[in-house]
């Protein structure tokens, strides 16, 4: 079951929402879902699972992740910061390439 998005007002709330999503949908022990966790290696997600998580975030928060998101995001906190920025809840993450950040701004008015 996808967690409700009510009350998500900052990146920490977004992080907690993503942790709940991964925990509940993929049965990943919450102890493994720390900020620095690499989505595939540390969390145990397959590439298809990560793509599904990104899709669920996009649908739930009405944001658009441009193609190539998995080339930009490796860790759980990076996914959270990117999603939060796309939603207008966080500053532009400094780990993004300039080209990808421009694509994000073009696709999401809230982060422009």
JOKAHU-V425912 format. One record per residue. RES is the residue in one small letter. PHI is phi in radians with two decimals (* if undefined). Layout:
res = <RES RES>
phi = <PHI PHI>
//
This chain:
res = <x x x x x x x x x x x x x x x x x x x x x x x x x x x x x x x x x x x x x x x x x x x x x x x x x x x x x x x x x x x x x x x x x x x x x x x x x x x x x x x x x x x x x x x x x x x x x x x x x x x x x x x x x x x x x x x x>
phi = <* -1.36 -1.10 -1.18 -1.73 -1.01 1.45 -1.35 -2.23 -2.75 -1.18 -1.21 -1.10 -1.08 -1.01 -1.08 -1.09 -1.14 -1.04 -1.08 -1.03 -1.14 -1.04 -1.33 -1.41 -2.08 1.12 -1.47 -1.03 -1.03 -1.09 -1.46 -1.64 -1.65 -0.93 -1.49 -1.15 -1.32 -0.93 -1.46 -1.23 -1.53 -1.50 1.42 -1.49 -1.49 -0.97 -1.13 -1.14 -1.07 -1.06 -1.16 -1.08 -1.03 -1.09 -1.16 -1.06 -1.03 -1.18 -1.17 -1.95 0.93 -2.10 -2.11 -1.64 -1.09 -0.95 1.64 -0.98 -1.33 -1.46 -1.74 -2.02 -2.05 -1.92 -1.04 -1.17 -1.17 -1.07 -1.11 -1.11 -1.11 -1.04 -1.13 -1.13 -1.03 -1.50 1.51 -1.83 -2.71 -1.27 -1.10 -1.13 -1.41 -1.46 -1.30 -1.22 -1.05 -1.11 -1.20 -1.06 -1.11 -1.12 -1.09 -1.08 -1.16 -1.64 -2.41 -1.06 -1.14 -1.77 -1.20>
//
